Amino acid sequence: QIEFIADDNNLNLFIYPNPIRSGETLTLRAKGEWQNTQCVLKDITGRVLRKQAIDLTQNLEIQFRVPDQVSGMYLLTIRHGKQELTKKLIID
């Protein structure tokens, strides 16, 4: 499980599973309000593979489908207001 913690607004975001299989769905769950949020999956070269606008509210789970990709390391970026959080996502 990846856990993003944004201390400025006391927001927590949980993303799981990690690693994930190609073509499966990530689950995103927030503690706090994450409205007008953008979720972007990129390969290691920075090429955007999937982009989705999401609104996360207290403990609501959102599904983010990972496109079929070759096994490896990818970057998952969550943008919320002025915050931008990027974490490694392993696709196997």
N, C-alpha and C positions, 0 to 999 in steps of 0.2 A: 504494500500500500504506500502510495506517495502522499505525503501530507504537506500542503502549502500553508504557511502561517504568515499572515500580513499584519504585523504589529500595529501599524499606523491606525487601522480601523478595527482592530481586534477581530479580524475575519479568519476563519479556518476553512480550508477546502480539502476534501479527501477524494482521491482518485484511485480507483482500483479496477481490475487487478493489474499488477506490474511484476513480472512480464505478462504479456497478453499474446494470444495467438492471432495471426493475420486473419482479418475479416470478422473478428469478434467485436464486442461492444464494451467500451469503458463505462464505468459508472462514476458520475461526479456528484458529490454531496457536500453541501456547505453548511457551516454554522455561521449564521449571520446573513446579511443581504448582499447578493452579488447580482445586481441588475445591470442590463446592457453590457454583458460580458462576452468576450470573443475567445473562442477556443480554436487554436491553430496547431495542426500537426505538420511538422516539416521533417524532411530527411536530413541527414548530417551535412549536406551541401547547402541547406537553407531553402530548398525547393518546397513550396507549399503543396501538401498532399490533400489536405482537407481543412476547411474553415467553416465554423458554425457559430452563429450568434445564439447565446443562451441567457436565460434568466434563472438564477438559482436563489431560492429563498430558504429560510430555516428548515434544514433537514429534508428538503425535497430532493429526490434523486433524479438526475438527468442522464440520458443515455447518449453516448458519443460513439458512433460506429467507426472503427479503425478500418480503413480500406485494405484490400488485399495487397500485401507488400512482401518483399523479400525479408527474411529474418535479419535482424540487426538492431542497431541503436537509432532511435529517432528522438526528436525534440518536441515536447508538448508545451505550448505557450498559452497562458491564460492572461488576458488583458482585462483589467477592470479599472475604469477611470484612468488615473495616472500610474497605476501599478501594472507591472508586467512581470510575471513569474514564469520561468522556464525550467523544466525538469526533463531528465532523460527518461525515455520510455523504451523498453525492450520488447521487440516483436519477435516471437519464435515460432 
